[in-house]
Amino acid sequence: MAFFHSHLFFQLAIIVSLVHFTMAGRQVPKPTTQDDQNTMVFQYHNGPLLSGKISINLIWYGKFNPSERAIIADFVTSLSTSSSNPTTNEPSVATWWKATEKYYHLLKSKKASPLILSLGTQVIDESCSLGKSLTRNQIEELAAKGEQKNAINVVLTASDVAVDGFCSSTCGTHGSLLSSKIASAKGKIYKFAYIWVGNSATQCPGQCAWPFYQPMYGPQTPPLVAPNNNVGLDGMVINVATLLAGTVTNPFGNGYFQGPANAPLEAASACTGVFGRGAYPGYPGKLLVDPTTGASYNAHGTNGKKYLLPAFVDPSTSSCSTLV
């Protein structure tokens, strides 16, 4: 991994914090002042991180075709390598994800089991059973449709589905909920994590699918070619990746983050807009380019997929670490 030691780019998205519920968002980056950087130190707040074997369940709300679902599913599968899922090309999604291990290594307690992620079940609600204008409570209702034990449930809304706050303040959120007694083994109640990300292709691609679309504000640099030739879904991958990093390292609002607890900047959201070396506002950094398609990317995945993934904060240096 390359280390990007110049100043961090912070995106101060509107973030809401509720009891047992932490939400974070990703939008086009805005740089902070030097004073902001001096007062925001990335640190651990003594809470638990996700550990053990965790299934990532995908809840598809609205119309997504099979190739679109495969873009997200293959990204999840690419997070870990195994004999049945080898990744031969580097840099890889699995190498990108290994950056999270630094957060666990810094913990004083060594009792937690290693985090192992895998693709779980997929729930398809193509008919939009709750309508096409959703509240945050309905997002939670959808999140509860997935398995709730040892799980991260990812709600993915289609391009024609409106969600409260989508585009105006956030591109996606993550949080935690209490499991239902019915879903819980032996009636035991526990917390489970969830993520919501919307497809911005027709609503706000300049905000939530940058750098694959002309930004709505800031420097007007030409958009990049999306690695999977799908601006909406490739933008969703960036947001899912950003929120997944925040979910495992700050699942309940008291893990790793910087800034105020009600507006935390997390493992990847603190590096919003940084994808390669030399990044600055409006420029994502030096990336790999597919010679055939002209698409920009920084990570190889399974089934020949390529992805553009955000930089991580290196918790030991509070600097953004990039794959390329």
N, C-alpha and C positions, 0 to 999 in steps of 0.2 A: 504494500500500500504506500502511496505517496502521501506525504504530510504537507498540508497547506498552512504555513505559519503566519501569513499576514492576517490582518484583522478579520474576525468572524462576521458573517452577514446574518443579521437577526431579523426575522419576520414576526412583527408583533400583530398576529392575527387576533381577532376577537375570540376569546376563549371563555367558556362558562364552566364553573365548578359547582357541583352539587354534592350532597352527602353520598358517599360510596360511588361517586361519578365524576371522572375527570375527563375533560374534552380538550382536544388540541386540533389546530387546523393548519393547512398549508396553502399559501398563495404566492404570487410573484414576489421576490425578495425586495426588501427596502433596507438599506444600510442604517445602522445606528451611529450615534455620535461616539467620540472617544470616551466621553463621560459615561455613556450607557455601558460600554464595554468594561470600563473599570469597576462598575458597580454590580455587574452580573457575572458571578463566578459559578462555574458548573460544579455542582457538588451533590453528595449523597445525603438523603434526609432520613436514613435509618429504617425505612420501610422495606417490605419484601419485594423481591423481583420474581418473575415467573420462572419456574424450574420444573424439572421432570419431563415426562412425555406429554406434549400438548398437541392436540389436533386442531388444525385450522379448518373450520367449516365455512363454506361459502353459501350465502343466501342471496340468490339472484332475484331481484324485484323488477319486473318489467321485461321487455324483449331484449335478449342478447342471443346472437346466433352462436352455433357451436364453436366457430373459430375464435370468436370474442371471448367466450368462456375459457377456451384453451389458453389464451394469453395470460390470464390471471392464474389459472390452475397450474400451468407449467412454471410460472414464477414461484408459486408456493412450493411445488415439488423440487425446484432448483435450490431452495434454501439449504438443503443438506445433501451430502454425497454419500452414496452407499454402493455396494457391489451391484445392486439392481438398478441404481440410478447414478452411473458414473458421469462426471463432467470432465471432458478431455481438454477443452479450450479454456485458457486463462486470458484475461481476468474473468472470474466466474461469479455468479450470484452467491454461491456457497462461500467463496473467499470474502466477498463483501459482507456477508452475514457474520462471519467469524469475528468481525470487529466488536460484536456485542460481548464476546468472551472477556474482553478487558474490563468490562463493568463488573462481572462476577469475580474476576481475579482480585479486584480491589476490596472486596468485602472481607471484613474480619472473620465472619462466620464461614466455615467451610462445610457446613452440614448439608446445605442444599444440594439436591441432585442436579446433574448437568441438564441444561435445557435441550430437548430434542423435539423439533417441530416436524409435523407430517401433515399431508393433505387428508382431511377427514371427509365428511359427507357434503353433498351439495344439494341444496333445496332450491327448487325453481318455482317462482310465483309469477308466471308470465302474464296472468290475467289481472295483476295488480289488485289483489283482494281488499286492500285498504284504500283504494283510490289512487289518484295520481298527484295528490297534494298532501304531503305527509308532515306531521309534527314530529318533534324530537321524541315524544312519548311513543308515537307509532314506530319510530325507528327502533326503540327499545323493545317494543312488542315483536317486531320482526327478528331482532337479535335473539330473542328467547325461543325462536322456532328451531334453532340448532341445538345440538347436544350441549349440555351445560357443565358436565364434569370434565375437568382437565382440557378445557377448550378455549379457543379464541374464535368467536363467531363474527364473520365479516359480512356485513350487509352491503350489497352493491346495487345502487338504483340506476335505472336506465335513463337515457338522455331526455326523455319526455316526462320524467317524474320530477316534480318540484318538491323540495324539502326545505323546511323552515331554516333560514339562515344560509342556505346554499348559494354560493356566488356573492351574496352581499357581505358576508363576514367569514365564510369558511369554505373549504373544498372537501372536508371530511372531518370526522371526529373519532376519538376513542374513549372508552370508559369502562366501567364495571357495573355489574348488576348482581342482585341476590338471586340465587336459583329458586325455582318454585319447589314446593314440597312434593308435588307430583313427580317432577323430573329428578328429584334428589334421591339418592340411594338411602333407604331406611329412614326417609323423612328428614335427613340432615340438610341444613341450609348452609350454603357456601357461596363465595363470590366467583363469578366468571367474567372474563374480559370480552369486550366486543369492539368492533371497528365499523364505522360507516363511511363509505366513499361514494360520491355521485359521478356519473358520466357527464362531463361538462361540454361535450362536443357541440351541442346546439344552444347551450345557455350561457356559458362564460369560458370558452376555451382560452381566451387571452389571460384569464386569471388562474384557472385550475389545470390547464394543459400546457402551460409554458414549460419548456422552450419550443414546443411543437406548433405554436400558434403565436401570431403577433401579439405582444403584450398590450393590455389596455392602458397602461401608464408606464412611465419610466423610459429608459433608452429604447428606441425602436430598431432593434437589430433584426435581421431576417430570421424567420423561424427555421428550425431544424427539421429534417425529414424524420418522421417517427420510425423506429426500428421494426415495428410490426405493421407498418403502413396503416395505422389506425390512431388518429390524434386523440380521440376520446379514451380508448382503452390504454394506450401508452401513457397518457396523462394519469389515468387511474392507477397504473402500476407505480408511478412515482409517489402518489399520495398513499396508496396502500403500504408501500415500503417505508415511507416516512412514519406513518402511524403505527405500523407493526414494531418498528424500533422503539417508539415511545411506549407502546403497550408492554413490551417485555421488560423494559428498564424502569418504567414508572407506571405500573399497572393500577395502583390505587391512590395515586397522588402524593406519595411520600417516598418515592424512590430517587432516581437521578433526574435532576433538572436544574435550570438556572432561572433567576428572576423570581417574581412572586408566585406563590403556590396557586393562586387563582388565575394566573396567566403564564404557565410554565413553558419554557423553551427546552425541548427534550433532545434526545440523542441525535436525531436527524433534523428536526425542525429548527434547531439552533444553527444549522448549516443550510437553510433554505436557499435555493438558487445556486449552490455550489455542487458541480458534478465532476469537474476535472481541475487540473492544476491551472493556476492563473485566472480563476474565476473572479469576476467583479459584477456589480449590479448591471443586468442586461446582457451579460456574457457568461454562459454556463461553464466555461473553461475548455481546455484542450481535450477533445474526445476522439475515440476511434470512429472511423467512417467506413461503412461497407462499400467496397469499390464497385459493386454491381448496382446497388439501389441508391447509394448516396446517403443512406440513413446514418444518423449519429447514435452511438451507444457507448457503454463502458463496461458491460458485463454479458457474458455468455450464459445461457440457460439450457435446460433440457430440450430435446426435440428440435434442436437447431434455432431456438429462440434467442433473440438479443434484446437487451433491456438497457434503459438509462436509469440509473439509481443514484439517490442523493448521497452526499458525503456524510460521514459520521463525526461527531465530536469525539476526539480521543480524550477520555476522562482524566488521564494523567497529565495532559498538557493544556486542556481546554482549547485545542486547535482543531480545525476541520481536516479530517483524513479522507483522501479520495482514492479510488481504485486506480485511476490513470492520471 
